[in-house]
């Protein structure tokens, strides 16, 4: 993977670190490709049982690298093409699908500003640990663009359609505290504790019942767009899957023995 995104796997936990601190982790083409490939690698690796997505420096990710973007727009005007916006299809969409659809939990450790696509990456996680100094920005309309990076799907599911429309139509920054009150931040921690707390949450999930976590993740996504009857059918299917896992047997045996279960992730 490129240096703009660092990728490491240790004891079932894949850590993906956006690493362009000098540019507040803005996403140039190299970074987008590296983040896409890292997310896909984590999703496909059976040894990975949880993912921690975080960033270097004082920002989480401020979204698209507008300096690079301006150059691409100028090239489009000269050539008469519209290739610049293909980045949504080629980069952002695969990143979002990998993060939201992988059968393992994803934790975002939000250390600073999360804007535009950076907001989308944070919202794609299943659990967000947020530094109390972090800020979130719905910046798309501020540069005359629509939402991308899945924000039009994730944001209303977290905070409701009306609030999502307000934040997207009238883009503004909001604090970590407001993010917590809105339900975007799952856990709010002092900035100096962010790295340790996010890693602890991700590590706990990496040591947990992976098949059950995958089923919970799938059922939440399914239930958001289906009827109660359809969702009950999906729960039946997923519970059968989780119930036949080795981890379920381990959990039951540990419960009877009054011991802490040691899950295998299968």
Number of C-alpha atoms within 10 A of each C-alpha: 14 14 13 23 24 19 21 14 16 11 12 20 23 27 25 22 22 27 24 21 16 11 14 22 28 29 26 18 16 14 24 21 22 23 27 22 20 24 24 17 15 26 23 13 12 13 16 23 31 29 30 27 26 28 26 20 16 16 26 33 34 23 24 20 17 14 10 13 16 12 11 16 16 12 15 15 10 9 10 9 10 12 12 15 12 10 14 14 12 13 19 21 15 19 26 23 17 20 26 23 16 20 23 28 24 28 26 28 29 34 29 25 26 28 25 25 27 26 26 26 27 30 27 26 20 16 21 25 26 31 26 22 18 22 23 25 21 25 25 21 16 14 9 8 9 13 18 18 25 20 24 16 16 20 21 14 14 15 15 12 13 9 14 20 14 12 18 20 16 13 17 16 15 15 15 24 18 14 20 17 12 14 13 22 23 15 20 21 17 14 16 12 14 21 19 11 20 25 21 13 19 28 21 11 22 28 18 20 24 24 24 22 20 18 21 19 19 19 18 12 14 15 16 11 10 12 11 11 10 13 17 14 12 18 19 11 13 18 16 12 14 21 13 12 18 15 22 20 15 16 17 13 14 14 12 8 10 9 11 11 19 13 17 16 22 16
